[in-house]
Amino acid sequence: MLYKITGRVIEGDGYGRKIGFPTVNLNANTNNLPKDGVYAGTAELEKQTYRAGIVIGPHDKIEAHLIGYGDDAYGKEITLELHRFLRNYKKFNTEEELITQIKKDIEQC
């Protein structure tokens, strides 16, 4: 599986940063997204490539945690490549359950 999404980084709600997993949120110019879920992939930002955990969520929400990236990406163009489907999108009952699952997802990335 290889699927590419290119767009600009937009401001999200800051929740990923709050729980220790900052994400870039993407404004993509496509209506042809893969099914909602969590994917292992890569992100190309400013001619650098990062391993990434990528979420395609409800209402075409796209966000990615770039492993090893810590700068400000707002307004910059990014290309995400989805390499492997990890799991279905899911709402968690507690923040602790979500953090535990994110750690597992990142290990697979």
N, C-alpha and C positions, 0 to 999 in steps of 0.2 A: 504494500500500500504506500503510495506517495501522493500527497495532496499538498498543494501550495496555496497560501493565502497571503496576499500583500496588501498593506494599508498603512495608515498613520496611527501612531500611538495617541490615544485620547485619555482623558482623566477618568478614572473609575471611582468607586466609592471608598477606596483606601482600606478595605477590609483585609486583603491579603497581607499588606504591610503590618496591620495591627496584630495579626496572629503569627507574624514571623516569616511569611512567604510572599514577599512583594511580587506583584504581577504587572505586566503591561497589558493594557486593554486596547483592542484593535478596532478601528473603524475600517472595515473591509468593503471593497466595492464588488461584492458578489452576492448573488442570491442562491448559489449552488454549493451550499456547505454540506459536509458530511453529517452523519447523524450525531445528535448530542452525545457527549461523552468526554472521557479523558484520554489523551493521546500522548505517546512519547514522540519527540521530534527534535527539530533544531530551529533556531531563530537566527536570522542574519540581520544584524543591526550595525550600521556604520562600518561595513566591511569586516566585521568580526562575526564568527559563528559560535553560538552557545548551544549546549544541550538544553532542552526545554520540556517542561510538562505543560501541555496545552489543553485548555478546556473549551469545548464548544457547548454552550449552555442554551437554555430556553431563550426564545426571542432573538436568536442569532447572536448572542453574546459570545465574544471571543476574547480569551485572556490567556496569558502564558507566564509561567515562572521561568526566567532565564537563569540557569545555574551558573553562578559565578559573576553575574552582572549586578552592579550596585549603583550605577549612575542614574541621572534623570533622562528619560527617553521621550518625554512629552513632545508631541509634534513631529517626531522623527519617523521616517519610513522604515518599516520592518517587514521581513518576509518570514513566514512560519512554514515549515515543512512538517507535515504529519506523517510519521513513519510507521507507527504501530498503535492500534487501538488497545487501550489498557482496561477500560471498564466503562459501564454506562454512567451517565450523569445521575447524581443522587443528592438529595437534601439530607443533612445529618441532624440528629436530634440534639446533639450538644457540640459545642466548640471543640471539646477534647476529642470526640470521635472524628471530627473533621481533620484536626491536626494529625492524629494518628494515621488516618488514611492518606493525607498529603505526603507524609514521610514515606509511606510505602510506595506511593506513586513515583516520588522523586527517585527512590532507589532503583525503580525499573527504567527510569529515563537514562 
